[in-house]
Amino acid sequence: MTVSPIVQTLIAQLTRGQGAVPLRVLTNAQIVVDDTSATIVFPKQVGKGKAKLTHLKIAYNTGSDLYDITSYKLNRKTFEMPVISEFQGVYAEDLTATAERLTDLCLHF
């Protein structure tokens, strides 16, 4: 499977140039990609308090040249995925800090 240059750039900016492999090893998460977004699927809930999440979707908004971040929490009983938080118009330099604040994890080295 080939990953689009947009998603390669997105993952590089998220991990500050480290790439997807260290991110997967560090968090034990799966990374699901499509043409303009990457979804990080965590095996357990991450985050603080009531804002715990299981999925973090980061999408590139081509119109504004910014990123949109949406976090979801999977209910394993009903298989519903309500939106926990949503940020639109995140600059590339703020991408890692925003994702780390949502997940309460260190996503770079």
Residue pairs with C-beta under 8 A, 6 or more apart in sequence:
3 33
4 33
4 35
4 36
6 35
6 36
6 60
7 33
7 34
7 35
7 36
7 37
7 38
7 60
10 37
10 38
10 58
10 60
10 67
10 95
11 19
11 20
11 23
11 31
11 38
12 18
12 19
13 92
13 95
13 96
14 23
14 38
14 58
14 95
14 96
14 99
14 107
14 108
15 22
15 23
15 96
15 107
15 108
16 96
16 108
16 109
18 108
18 109
20 31
22 109
23 29
23 31
23 40
23 107
24 30
24 31
26 105
26 106
26 107
27 40
27 42
27 46
27 105
27 107
28 42
28 43
29 40
29 41
29 42
29 43
30 40
30 41
31 38
31 39
31 40
31 41
32 38
32 39
32 41
33 39
36 59
36 60
36 62
37 57
37 58
37 59
37 60
38 57
38 58
39 55
39 56
39 57
39 58
40 55
40 56
40 57
40 58
41 54
41 55
42 53
42 54
42 55
42 56
42 103
44 54
45 52
45 53
45 54
45 73
46 52
46 53
46 54
46 103
46 104
46 105
47 53
47 71
47 84
47 102
47 103
47 104
48 104
51 71
51 84
51 85
51 102
52 73
52 84
53 71
53 72
53 73
53 84
53 85
53 102
53 103
54 72
54 73
54 74
55 71
55 72
55 73
55 74
55 81
56 69
56 70
56 71
56 72
56 99
56 102
56 103
57 69
57 70
57 71
57 72
58 67
58 68
58 69
58 95
58 99
59 67
59 68
59 69
59 70
60 67
60 68
61 67
61 68
61 88
61 89
64 89
66 88
66 89
66 90
66 91
66 92
67 89
67 90
67 91
67 92
67 95
68 86
68 87
68 88
68 89
68 90
69 85
69 86
69 87
69 90
69 95
69 98
69 99
69 102
70 83
70 85
70 86
70 87
71 83
71 84
71 85
71 86
71 102
72 81
72 82
72 83
72 84
73 81
73 82
73 84
74 80
74 81
75 81
75 82
85 102
87 98
90 98
96 107
96 108
99 107
100 106
100 107
